[in-house]
Amino acid sequence: MRKNIVAGNWKMNCDLPQTQSLITDLKTGLVKEFNCELMIAPSHPFLYNAFNSTCDTVIEVVSQNVCEAEKGAYTGEISVDMLQSIGIQTVIIGHSERRDTYGETDELLAAKTKAAIDKGMKVIFCCGEHLEERKAGNHFDTVTAQIEKGLFDLTAKEMEKVVVAYEPVWAIGTGETASPEQAQEMHAHLRSFIESKFGKDTAINTSILYGGSVKPANAAEIFAKPDVDGGLVGGASLDAQSFLDIANAF
């Protein structure tokens, strides 16, 4: 059965004291059980500290990125083995900022995904369209191409390690949000497309998160949709109470 997940992508925010303070605030707010899994993705220099600070809680620390290579002359990169050596078992791959700002291709993202899964890691695989693609009516084609090129070389068994995150690029950091109906429409389309490759059981059990300006004010309405299994949260995850309020939407 697929899981409800609320994951906070902290991006390039918070130095070490700020990271420690935010984690302390999150731990203080863990006064009840949540009907979802909680994940946070601090910046790479602070992953080990964050892991040690949360290992006795329900919060899982995940990585924002990983290299496709196992080791070698890849200055500035971080490998699967390095992440696992400090306890990290989940990685975000294919975020629109990695695709757009750093030019990561579908082929590279497929290689990163396979490298992570081959070592037993879980993957949050991101997809999403730009505003011009939605206005042109190409949004379904855009995201299905990203899923096909990034994930369809996997087996159904390997696909069990993947969480899909749909993030309309036009709604990231803009304050704009896809309507709950738009989110549901795309999530249902993605689940149907996954079924076409991997079968019904895999599709039913794949968690699909919404990532586009999720806030406490809109989370409950979005999460109530039948094919929305949680959120990949950006700015709102940098405030402990906001992040926990989003999780409470379940």
C-alpha positions as a Markdown table, in Angstrom:
| # | Residue | x | y | z |
|---|---|---|---|---|
| 1 | Met | 0.0 | 0.0 | 0.0 |
| 2 | Arg | 1.4 | 3.4 | -0.9 |
| 3 | Lys | 2.4 | 5.8 | 1.7 |
| 4 | Asn | 1.5 | 9.4 | 2.5 |
| 5 | Ile | 4.7 | 11.5 | 2.6 |
| 6 | Val | 5.5 | 15.1 | 3.4 |
| 7 | Ala | 9.1 | 16.0 | 2.4 |
| 8 | Gly | 10.8 | 19.3 | 3.0 |
| 9 | Asn | 13.4 | 20.4 | 0.4 |
| 10 | Trp | 15.5 | 23.0 | 2.1 |
| 11 | Lys | 17.4 | 23.8 | -1.1 |
| 12 | Met | 20.5 | 26.1 | -0.5 |
| 13 | Asn | 19.2 | 27.6 | 2.7 |
| 14 | Cys | 20.3 | 27.4 | 6.4 |
| 15 | Asp | 23.9 | 27.4 | 7.7 |
| 16 | Leu | 24.8 | 24.9 | 10.4 |
| 17 | Pro | 23.4 | 26.8 | 13.4 |
| 18 | Gln | 20.2 | 27.5 | 11.4 |
| 19 | Thr | 19.9 | 23.8 | 10.4 |
| 20 | Gln | 20.3 | 22.7 | 14.0 |
| 21 | Ser | 17.8 | 25.3 | 15.2 |
| 22 | Leu | 15.2 | 24.3 | 12.6 |
| 23 | Ile | 15.6 | 20.6 | 13.5 |
| 24 | Thr | 15.3 | 21.4 | 17.2 |
| 25 | Asp | 12.0 | 23.2 | 16.4 |
| 26 | Leu | 10.8 | 20.3 | 14.4 |
| 27 | Lys | 11.6 | 17.8 | 17.1 |
| 28 | Thr | 9.8 | 20.0 | 19.7 |
| 29 | Gly | 6.7 | 19.9 | 17.5 |
| 30 | Leu | 6.6 | 16.2 | 17.3 |
| 31 | Val | 4.0 | 15.9 | 20.0 |
| 32 | Lys | 1.7 | 13.5 | 18.2 |
| 33 | Glu | 1.7 | 10.8 | 15.5 |
| 34 | Phe | 1.3 | 12.0 | 12.0 |
| 35 | Asn | -0.6 | 10.1 | 9.3 |
| 36 | Cys | 2.3 | 10.5 | 6.9 |
| 37 | Glu | 6.1 | 10.0 | 6.7 |
| 38 | Leu | 8.2 | 13.1 | 7.4 |
| 39 | Met | 11.4 | 13.8 | 5.4 |
| 40 | Ile | 13.7 | 16.7 | 5.3 |
| 41 | Ala | 16.5 | 17.5 | 2.8 |
| 42 | Pro | 19.1 | 19.9 | 4.3 |
| 43 | Ser | 22.2 | 21.0 | 2.3 |
| 44 | His | 24.9 | 18.4 | 1.8 |
| 45 | Pro | 27.4 | 19.8 | 4.4 |
| 46 | Phe | 24.9 | 19.3 | 7.2 |
| 47 | Leu | 23.4 | 15.9 | 6.3 |
| 48 | Tyr | 25.5 | 14.0 | 8.9 |
| 49 | Asn | 24.6 | 16.4 | 11.6 |
| 50 | Ala | 21.0 | 16.3 | 10.6 |
| 51 | Phe | 20.9 | 12.5 | 10.5 |
| 52 | Asn | 22.5 | 12.3 | 14.0 |
| 53 | Ser | 20.0 | 14.9 | 15.3 |
| 54 | Thr | 16.9 | 13.1 | 14.0 |
| 55 | Cys | 17.8 | 9.3 | 14.1 |
| 56 | Asp | 15.8 | 8.9 | 17.3 |
| 57 | Thr | 12.7 | 10.5 | 15.7 |
| 58 | Val | 10.3 | 9.7 | 12.9 |
| 59 | Ile | 12.0 | 12.3 | 10.6 |
| 60 | Glu | 14.0 | 10.9 | 7.8 |
| 61 | Val | 16.9 | 13.0 | 6.4 |
| 62 | Val | 17.3 | 12.7 | 2.6 |
| 63 | Ser | 19.7 | 14.1 | 0.1 |
| 64 | Gln | 18.9 | 16.8 | -2.5 |
| 65 | Asn | 21.1 | 15.3 | -5.2 |
| 66 | Val | 23.6 | 12.5 | -6.0 |
| 67 | Cys | 26.2 | 11.7 | -8.6 |
| 68 | Glu | 25.6 | 8.9 | -11.1 |
| 69 | Ala | 29.2 | 7.7 | -10.8 |
| 70 | Glu | 30.4 | 5.4 | -8.0 |
| 71 | Lys | 33.6 | 7.3 | -7.4 |
| 72 | Gly | 36.5 | 9.1 | -9.2 |
| 73 | Ala | 37.4 | 12.5 | -10.6 |
| 74 | Tyr | 34.1 | 14.2 | -10.2 |
| 75 | Thr | 35.0 | 17.4 | -8.3 |
| 76 | Gly | 32.2 | 18.7 | -6.1 |
| 77 | Glu | 30.0 | 15.6 | -6.5 |
| 78 | Ile | 28.7 | 13.2 | -3.8 |
| 79 | Ser | 28.2 | 9.5 | -4.4 |
| 80 | Val | 25.6 | 7.0 | -3.3 |
| 81 | Asp | 28.2 | 5.2 | -1.1 |
| 82 | Met | 29.1 | 8.5 | 0.6 |
| 83 | Leu | 25.5 | 9.2 | 1.4 |
| 84 | Gln | 24.8 | 5.7 | 2.7 |
| 85 | Ser | 28.0 | 5.9 | 4.9 |
| 86 | Ile | 26.3 | 8.6 | 6.9 |
| 87 | Gly | 22.9 | 6.9 | 7.1 |
| 88 | Ile | 21.1 | 8.6 | 4.1 |
| 89 | Gln | 18.9 | 6.2 | 2.2 |
| 90 | Thr | 16.7 | 8.5 | 0.1 |
| 91 | Val | 17.7 | 11.0 | -2.6 |
| 92 | Ile | 15.7 | 13.6 | -4.6 |
| 93 | Ile | 16.5 | 13.3 | -8.3 |
| 94 | Gly | 15.4 | 15.5 | -11.2 |
| 95 | His | 14.2 | 18.6 | -9.4 |
| 96 | Ser | 13.3 | 21.3 | -12.0 |
| 97 | Glu | 16.1 | 23.5 | -10.6 |
| 98 | Arg | 18.6 | 20.7 | -11.4 |
| 99 | Arg | 17.1 | 20.3 | -14.9 |
| 100 | Asp | 16.9 | 24.0 | -15.7 |
| 101 | Thr | 19.7 | 25.7 | -13.8 |
| 102 | Tyr | 22.3 | 22.9 | -14.1 |
| 103 | Gly | 21.2 | 21.3 | -17.4 |
| 104 | Glu | 20.6 | 17.8 | -16.1 |
| 105 | Thr | 19.2 | 15.7 | -18.9 |
| 106 | Asp | 16.7 | 12.9 | -18.8 |
| 107 | Glu | 19.5 | 10.5 | -19.6 |
| 108 | Leu | 21.6 | 11.8 | -16.7 |
| 109 | Leu | 18.7 | 11.6 | -14.4 |
| 110 | Ala | 18.0 | 8.0 | -15.5 |
| 111 | Ala | 21.6 | 7.1 | -14.7 |
| 112 | Lys | 21.4 | 8.8 | -11.3 |
| 113 | Thr | 18.2 | 6.9 | -10.5 |
| 114 | Lys | 19.6 | 3.5 | -11.5 |
| 115 | Ala | 22.9 | 4.2 | -9.5 |
| 116 | Ala | 20.9 | 4.9 | -6.4 |
| 117 | Ile | 18.4 | 2.0 | -6.7 |
| 118 | Asp | 21.2 | -0.4 | -7.5 |
| 119 | Lys | 22.7 | 0.4 | -4.1 |
| 120 | Gly | 19.3 | 0.0 | -2.4 |
| 121 | Met | 18.4 | 3.7 | -2.0 |
| 122 | Lys | 15.0 | 5.1 | -2.4 |
| 123 | Val | 14.4 | 7.9 | -5.0 |
| 124 | Ile | 12.0 | 10.8 | -5.1 |
| 125 | Phe | 11.9 | 11.4 | -8.8 |
| 126 | Cys | 10.6 | 14.8 | -9.9 |
| 127 | Cys | 8.8 | 15.8 | -13.1 |
| 128 | Gly | 6.8 | 18.8 | -14.2 |
| 129 | Glu | 6.0 | 21.3 | -16.9 |
| 130 | His | 6.8 | 25.0 | -17.5 |
| 131 | Leu | 4.0 | 27.5 | -17.9 |
| 132 | Glu | 4.4 | 27.8 | -21.7 |
| 133 | Glu | 4.0 | 24.0 | -22.0 |
| 134 | Arg | 0.8 | 24.1 | -20.0 |
| 135 | Lys | -0.6 | 27.0 | -22.0 |
| 136 | Ala | 0.2 | 25.1 | -25.2 |
| 137 | Gly | -1.6 | 22.0 | -23.8 |
| 138 | Asn | 1.6 | 20.0 | -23.8 |
| 139 | His | 1.8 | 19.4 | -20.1 |
| 140 | Phe | 0.8 | 15.8 | -20.2 |
| 141 | Asp | 3.3 | 15.0 | -22.9 |
| 142 | Thr | 6.1 | 16.8 | -21.0 |
| 143 | Val | 5.7 | 14.9 | -17.8 |
| 144 | Thr | 5.1 | 11.5 | -19.4 |
| 145 | Ala | 8.3 | 12.0 | -21.5 |
| 146 | Gln | 10.2 | 12.8 | -18.3 |
| 147 | Ile | 8.9 | 9.7 | -16.6 |
| 148 | Glu | 9.4 | 7.5 | -19.6 |
| 149 | Lys | 13.0 | 8.6 | -20.1 |
| 150 | Gly | 13.9 | 8.7 | -16.4 |
| 151 | Leu | 12.2 | 5.6 | -15.1 |
| 152 | Phe | 11.1 | 3.1 | -17.8 |
| 153 | Asp | 14.4 | 1.3 | -17.9 |
| 154 | Leu | 13.7 | 0.1 | -14.4 |
| 155 | Thr | 12.0 | -3.2 | -13.5 |
| 156 | Ala | 8.7 | -3.3 | -11.6 |
| 157 | Lys | 10.6 | -4.4 | -8.6 |
| 158 | Glu | 13.0 | -1.5 | -8.9 |
| 159 | Met | 10.1 | 0.9 | -9.3 |
| 160 | Glu | 9.0 | 0.0 | -5.8 |
| 161 | Lys | 11.9 | 2.1 | -4.6 |
| 162 | Val | 10.6 | 5.2 | -6.4 |
| 163 | Val | 8.3 | 8.0 | -5.2 |
| 164 | Val | 7.2 | 10.4 | -8.0 |
| 165 | Ala | 6.9 | 14.1 | -7.3 |
| 166 | Tyr | 4.9 | 16.2 | -9.7 |
| 167 | Glu | 6.0 | 19.8 | -9.6 |
| 168 | Pro | 4.5 | 22.3 | -12.0 |
| 169 | Val | 7.5 | 24.5 | -12.6 |
| 170 | Trp | 5.3 | 27.6 | -12.9 |
| 171 | Ala | 4.1 | 27.1 | -9.3 |
| 172 | Ile | 7.5 | 26.7 | -7.6 |
| 173 | Gly | 8.5 | 29.7 | -5.5 |
| 174 | Thr | 6.0 | 31.9 | -7.3 |
| 175 | Gly | 3.1 | 31.7 | -4.8 |
| 176 | Glu | 1.1 | 30.3 | -7.6 |
| 177 | Thr | -0.4 | 26.8 | -7.0 |
| 178 | Ala | -2.0 | 24.3 | -9.3 |
| 179 | Ser | -5.6 | 23.9 | -8.2 |
| 180 | Pro | -6.5 | 20.7 | -6.4 |
| 181 | Glu | -8.3 | 19.6 | -9.5 |
| 182 | Gln | -5.3 | 20.3 | -11.7 |
| 183 | Ala | -3.1 | 18.4 | -9.3 |
| 184 | Gln | -5.5 | 15.4 | -9.2 |
| 185 | Glu | -5.8 | 15.4 | -13.0 |
| 186 | Met | -2.0 | 15.2 | -13.5 |
| 187 | His | -1.5 | 12.7 | -10.7 |
| 188 | Ala | -4.2 | 10.4 | -12.1 |
| 189 | His | -2.5 | 10.7 | -15.5 |
| 190 | Leu | 0.9 | 9.8 | -14.1 |
| 191 | Arg | -0.5 | 6.8 | -12.2 |
| 192 | Ser | -2.2 | 5.6 | -15.4 |
| 193 | Phe | 1.1 | 6.1 | -17.4 |
| 194 | Ile | 3.0 | 4.1 | -14.7 |
| 195 | Glu | 0.4 | 1.4 | -14.9 |
| 196 | Ser | 0.9 | 1.1 | -18.7 |
| 197 | Lys | 4.6 | 0.2 | -18.1 |
| 198 | Phe | 4.7 | -1.5 | -14.8 |
| 199 | Gly | 1.2 | -2.9 | -14.2 |
| 200 | Lys | -1.7 | -2.0 | -12.0 |
| 201 | Asp | -0.2 | -3.2 | -8.7 |
| 202 | Thr | 2.9 | -1.0 | -9.1 |
| 203 | Ala | 0.9 | 2.0 | -10.1 |
| 204 | Ile | -1.5 | 1.6 | -7.2 |
| 205 | Asn | 1.4 | 1.4 | -4.7 |
| 206 | Thr | 3.5 | 4.3 | -6.1 |
| 207 | Ser | 3.3 | 7.4 | -4.0 |
| 208 | Ile | 2.9 | 10.5 | -6.1 |
| 209 | Leu | 3.6 | 13.8 | -4.3 |
| 210 | Tyr | 2.6 | 17.3 | -5.3 |
| 211 | Gly | 5.4 | 19.9 | -5.3 |
| 212 | Gly | 4.4 | 23.5 | -6.0 |
| 213 | Ser | 3.9 | 26.1 | -3.3 |
| 214 | Val | 2.3 | 23.8 | -0.8 |
| 215 | Lys | 1.3 | 25.7 | 2.3 |
| 216 | Pro | -0.7 | 25.0 | 5.5 |
| 217 | Ala | -3.6 | 26.9 | 3.9 |
| 218 | Asn | -4.0 | 24.7 | 0.8 |
| 219 | Ala | -2.4 | 21.4 | 1.9 |
| 220 | Ala | -5.6 | 19.7 | 3.2 |
| 221 | Glu | -7.6 | 20.4 | 0.0 |
| 222 | Ile | -4.7 | 19.2 | -2.2 |
| 223 | Phe | -4.0 | 16.1 | -0.1 |
| 224 | Ala | -7.7 | 15.2 | -0.1 |
| 225 | Lys | -7.5 | 14.3 | -3.8 |
| 226 | Pro | -7.4 | 10.5 | -4.3 |
| 227 | Asp | -4.2 | 10.4 | -6.3 |
| 228 | Val | -2.2 | 12.9 | -4.3 |
| 229 | Asp | -0.1 | 11.2 | -1.6 |
| 230 | Gly | 1.6 | 14.1 | 0.0 |
| 231 | Gly | 3.9 | 17.0 | -0.9 |
| 232 | Leu | 7.4 | 18.0 | -1.7 |
| 233 | Val | 7.5 | 21.2 | 0.1 |
| 234 | Gly | 9.9 | 24.1 | -0.5 |
| 235 | Gly | 9.7 | 27.4 | 1.2 |
| 236 | Ala | 7.1 | 26.4 | 3.8 |
| 237 | Ser | 9.4 | 23.6 | 5.0 |
| 238 | Leu | 11.9 | 26.3 | 6.3 |
| 239 | Asp | 9.5 | 27.1 | 9.1 |
| 240 | Ala | 9.0 | 24.2 | 11.5 |
| 241 | Gln | 5.4 | 25.0 | 12.4 |
| 242 | Ser | 4.3 | 25.5 | 8.8 |
| 243 | Phe | 5.9 | 22.2 | 7.8 |
| 244 | Leu | 4.2 | 20.4 | 10.7 |
| 245 | Asp | 0.9 | 22.0 | 9.9 |
| 246 | Ile | 1.2 | 20.7 | 6.4 |
| 247 | Ala | 1.9 | 17.2 | 7.7 |
| 248 | Asn | -1.2 | 17.6 | 9.9 |
| 249 | Ala | -3.3 | 18.1 | 6.8 |
| 250 | Phe | -3.4 | 14.3 | 6.7 |
